[in-house]
Amino acid sequence: MNQYPNMVIELGSNTDCRSSVASNQILSQNRAKASADYIKKRISKPERISGVGYGETKLIVDCPCEGTVVSDCSEELHAKNRRTEFIITKMN
């Protein structure tokens, strides 16, 4: 980011569907904040990076497990849903 001083990035953190929707939202927001804070300490213009928690709203692998539904997905498939994506929102 120091090489591209006008680039703005959003860190979008996601969870798998295990645990409650509310708990996953909090977990993903905490992950996003921790990731953004880590990077902010290492770049010029730290206001160019932000973190957003998406919880389980953006699953990339369909492994349903809400309520009484028990997922038969492997741990590897659930792991694909637990991620933080770096999204360039502005680049000049």
C-alpha positions in Angstrom: 0.0 0.0 0.0 2.9 2.3 0.5 3.8 1.8 -3.1 0.3 2.9 -4.2 -0.5 5.9 -1.9 -3.9 6.5 -3.4 -5.2 2.9 -3.2 -8.1 2.4 -0.8 -8.9 -1.1 0.5 -11.7 -2.8 2.4 -11.0 -5.9 4.3 -14.1 -8.0 4.2 -14.1 -10.8 6.8 -16.4 -13.8 6.6 -17.3 -16.9 8.7 -18.7 -20.2 8.0 -22.3 -20.9 9.0 -21.6 -22.7 12.2 -22.6 -20.9 15.4 -25.4 -18.3 15.5 -25.8 -15.5 13.0 -25.3 -12.9 15.7 -22.1 -14.6 17.0 -20.7 -15.0 13.5 -21.4 -11.3 12.7 -19.4 -10.3 15.9 -16.6 -12.7 15.1 -16.2 -11.5 11.5 -16.3 -7.8 12.6 -13.6 -8.5 15.2 -11.5 -10.3 12.5 -11.9 -7.4 10.1 -10.9 -4.9 12.7 -7.9 -6.8 13.9 -6.7 -7.3 10.3 -7.2 -3.6 9.4 -5.5 -2.5 12.6 -2.5 -4.7 11.9 -2.0 -3.2 8.4 -2.8 0.4 9.6 0.3 0.3 11.8 2.5 -0.5 8.8 1.4 1.9 6.1 1.4 5.6 5.4 -2.1 7.1 5.4 -3.8 4.4 7.5 -7.2 5.9 6.9 -7.1 4.2 3.4 -7.9 0.8 4.9 -11.1 -0.3 6.6 -12.5 -3.6 7.9 -16.1 -4.9 7.4 -17.5 -8.0 9.0 -20.0 -9.9 6.8 -20.5 -12.9 9.1 -22.0 -15.8 7.1 -23.8 -13.6 4.6 -21.3 -14.3 1.7 -20.7 -18.0 1.7 -18.7 -19.2 -1.2 -19.4 -22.9 -0.5 -23.0 -23.8 0.2 -22.8 -25.6 3.5 -26.1 -24.8 5.2 -26.1 -25.4 9.0 -28.5 -22.8 10.5 -31.0 -23.8 13.3 -31.5 -27.5 13.4 -29.8 -28.2 10.0 -26.6 -30.2 10.5 -24.1 -29.7 7.8 -22.5 -32.7 6.2 -19.8 -30.5 4.6 -16.2 -31.4 5.4 -14.0 -29.1 7.6 -12.1 -28.2 4.4 -15.3 -26.9 2.8 -16.2 -24.9 5.9 -12.7 -23.4 6.0 -13.2 -21.9 2.5 -16.0 -19.8 3.9 -13.8 -18.5 6.7 -11.7 -15.8 5.0 -10.8 -12.2 4.8 -10.9 -10.6 1.3 -8.9 -7.6 0.3 -11.1 -5.5 -2.0 -9.6 -2.5 -3.8 -12.3 0.2 -3.6 -10.3 3.0 -5.1 -7.2 3.2 -7.2 -5.8 6.3 -8.8 
